[in-house]
């Protein structure tokens, strides 16, 4: 009899659910909106998990009672005090009878990206975070996930904020000249640097994490300040990894550092400074860019709940999930095209 497993990736912008068979064949995918309880509350978490899972079950042609195990990577689940409320919310939303567990969403990125299923995941997207698991999945290391307030950087948002500080120093003659000034002025269509800075302080202009590619572009053009900022971001991300490495005692071991998030698309300088700092503490660290959908890690976590060793089918699970997502996307685009033409 076929056993099915459920994985769910709950984020601040979207929620993905995946159903897969025990042999690694992905067979159902669903998507919903944000489920991070810090943003939408636990009711919002329940609604997102329910909608995404219901879609995945319908597309797989199975019921929730046929799920043998489930794993949930939940953005916003950062502290032990949030564990029971998170489990309760999921249970109430889905009525699961199978064994299941919930972890921070960085952990399912780790499971999806590390062939051996343990090590460190360093997330650098809009924000940043870092979690790790030892080889026995008994000890977890983590950051607070609270960004600047706790001195944790640097996702794209922190990189842009730091770049703005250098632009202000350029304008006030407290720091070196940088091409970032003109690039940011052009980004918001300000008159000049003063208008840009005044507009930021008065709310006429806004700079978000989406401006991070500008920093990488200007660095590639040879700007020393922009290059310095990217190297700073790499060292900051390394400091997160180093903290988790020390928490779970990985300094003398060989392990994977899974790089999760769009900031790593910026180019070599970020990774080069990050690698140098991490390897000075843990020479056995191997850097792996996550290319698999993170929700795959949720399925592997679900398999773990019933003693299934997912590492044996991990490759097939990733391959069939990518194919399923491609087919789902193609059908959605075809439906949209048909609707527009009718």
N, C-alpha and C positions, 0 to 999 in steps of 0.2 A: 504494500500500500504506500502510495506516494506521501511523503511528509513535506509540508510547506512551512517556510519561515518568513517572518515579517521584519523588515528593517525600516526605521523612520528617522529622518534627519530634520530636526526642528530648528529653524533659524529665525533671525530677526527680520528677514524679508520674504522668505518662502519656506514651505515645508514639503519634503518629498517622502513618499512611501514606496517600498519595493517588496514584492512577493517573489520568492525563489524556491525552487525545489531543492531537495537535499543534495542532488547531483550537481548543483550549481547553475541550473537552467533558470534564468530570470523569466517570469511569466506575467507580471502585473506591476504597473507603475501608476502612481497618483500624485497630484500636486495640489497644494493649497497655499494660503497666504501665511503671514508671519505667525509664529507660535511662541516667541520668547516671552515668558510671563512678566519680565520686567517692563515690557512695552504694552502687552495686550492682556495681562492678567492671566490667572489660571483658567478662567472661562475661555479666553482666547486660545490658550494652549490646547484645551480640550476640543474646541471647535476645529482648529487646524489639523490636529491629529486625526480626528474623526473623518473629516472631509477627504484628506489625502489617502487614508487607509481604505475608506469606502470605495474610492476610485480604483485603487490598486486591486482590491478584492474582486470588484466587478470585472475588471479587465482580465484577471487571472481565472475567473469563473470558480472561485472558491469562497467559502464562508469563514467567518472569524473562528468558528469552532474547529476548523481544519488546520489552524495554525499550531505548529508543534512547539515553537519558541519564537521570541521576539526581542529585538534590541532597539533602544531609542537613544539617539544622540540629541541632547536638548540644549540649545543655546539659552543662556541665562541661568542654567543650573550650575551654580558655582560653589555652593557651600553645603556642608552636611545637613544643615537644618532644612534645606530645600528638597532633600531626597524623598522623604515620605510624602510630602504634598505633591511632588511630581509623580511618584508611583500611583498615588491615590487618584490623581486627575486622569492619568492614562487609563487606569482600570475602569473608572466610572465612564469614561468616554467610549471605550471599546468593548467592555465586558469580556476581557481576555480570560480564558481559563488556562491557557498555556503558561509555562514559566517565562518571565520576561525581566529585563533589567533596564535601567536608565543611567546614562553617563553624560558628562559634558560633551557637546558636539565635537570638540577637538579630539576626543578619544576615538570616535568612529572614523575620523580622518586618519588617525594613526593606524587603526585596524585595516582600513582600505589601502593604505600606502605602504605599510611595512610587511614584507613577505613573511616574516616570522611572527607578526602580530604583537610586537612590543617595541618599546623605545620611547622616542619623544616626538610630539607633533607641535610644530611652531606655526601658528596661524597668523598671517599678515594679509588681511583684506582691508576693509574699511577701518576696522580696529585691529587689535592683536590679542593673542592669548597663547598659552603654552601649557600643555598637560603631558604627562608621561605615565607609562605602566612598566613594571618590571616583567621579567620573562614568565613569572608564575601568575601574573595578574592579581597579586596580593597587595602590592604597594603602589599607591598613586602619588605622583608629584604634580603640583599645579601652581598657577598664579591666581591672583584674585579675579582677573578678567575685567578690572575696572579702569584700565588705561591710565591717563595722565594723573588722576587723583592718587593712584597708588604707585606712581613712578614707573608704569609699564608702557613701553613704547617699542616698536613704532609701526603701527599700521598706516594706511594711506592718510587717514585723518590727522594723525600726529605729525606725519611728514610734512603735510601742507601747513599745519600750524607753526611748525618750527621754521619752515621756509618764509612764512610771513614775518616772523621775528627778524630774520636776516634782511628782508626787504625794508623793514622799519629802521634797522641799523644802517642800511645803505642810505636811505633818505635823510636820516638825522646825522650822518657822518660819524657815527659811532663804530661803524664796521666797514668791511671792504665793499667795493662796488660789485654788483652782480647783475647778470642779464635776467635774472628772475624778476627783477623789478619791472622791466618793460614787458616781459611775458605775462605777468599777472595783471598789469595795467591793461594790456590788450585783451586778456581773458574776460574782464568785466566791462570793457569799453569805457574805462575811466579816462579823464583828460591827461593826467600825469600821476606821478607817485603820490603826491600830496592828496590829490582827489581820491585816489585808490584807498589810502590809509584812512582818510576822513570818512569815506563812504563805508568802510568796514566798521568803524567805531559808531557810526550813526545808523547803521542798518540799511543803507542804500545798496551796498554790495555784500555779497556772500561768497565765501570760498569753502568748498566742501572737499571731501576725499577724492572726488572725481577729477580734481586738478592735479593729482599726484603725477600723472604721466608728463606734465609740463616740467617737473623737476628732473625727471629722467632725460627728457629731450634736451633741456638746457645743459645738463651735465655732459651728454654726448656731444654737444657742440663745443665743449671745452671750458665751460664755466667752472672755475675752481670752487666757488661757494656751493653750487649745486652738487658737484662731486663730493664735497665734504659732507653735505647733508645726507646723501645716499649712504656713504660709509658710516656716518653716525647711526642711521637707521639699522644697518647691518649689525653694528656693535650692540645696539639696544636689543634687537631680536636675539642676538647671541646671549645676552645677559639673562633673558628669560629662560632659554634652553639650559644655560649653566646652572641656574637656580634649581630647575627640576632635576637635572643630572645629579646634583649634590643631594637633593632630597631623597632620591631612591638609590643612590650609591652606584652610579653607572660609570664612574670616572675611569676604571681600569678595564671596562668591558668593550666589546665590539657591539654596536647597536645602530639602529636607523634613526636618523633625524628626518622626519617627514615634513616637507615644506608645503603648507596649505594656504592658498589664497592668491589673489591676483597681483599683489605687490611684487611677487617673485618674477613676474613677467617683465619687469623693468630692465633687466639686463645684469651682466656679470658683477659690476661693482658692489651691489648689495650683498650678493652671495659670497663674494670674495672676502669682504670684511667680516661677515658673519662666520664663515668657515675658519678663518684665522683665529678668531677669538675662542670659538668652541673647541677647536683642536688643541689649543694650548692647555685646556683643562681635561679633555677626553679625546685622546689621540685615536681611539677606535671608532669614533663617530663616522657614520656613512650618511651622506646627504641624498635624500630621495625626494624628487618633486612629485607631488600627488597628481596623477593623471586619471585615476579612477573616480567615478562619482562617489562622494563620501557616504551616501546612503548604503553602499555596498558594505561598509563597516558595520552598519546597523544589523544587516542580515547575519554577518559573521558573529556578532555579539549574540544574536538570537540563537544561532546554532550552538554557541558555547553554553547556553543555559541548559541544554540537554546532553552535553558531552560530545557533540559532533565536532570533529577537528576540521574547521573550515579552511585551514591552510592547504589541504589537499585539493580542494575544488575552487580555491580563490581565483586562479587564473581564468577558469571557465566562467565563473560568476561575473567577473569584471567584463569579459568579452561579451557575454550574452546581455548584460545590463546595458552596455554601450549600444548594442544593436537594438535593444528594446527602446531605449531613449531616442535613437535615431528614427525608428519607425513611428514612435509616438509623436515626435516633432513633425515628421513628414505628413502624418495624417492631419495634425492640427493646421498646418500650413495649407493643405489641400482644402480642408473645410473652410478656412478663412477666405481662400480664393474663390471657392464656389459661392459662398455667401455674398461676396462683393459683386460677383458677376450676375447674380440672380435678381 
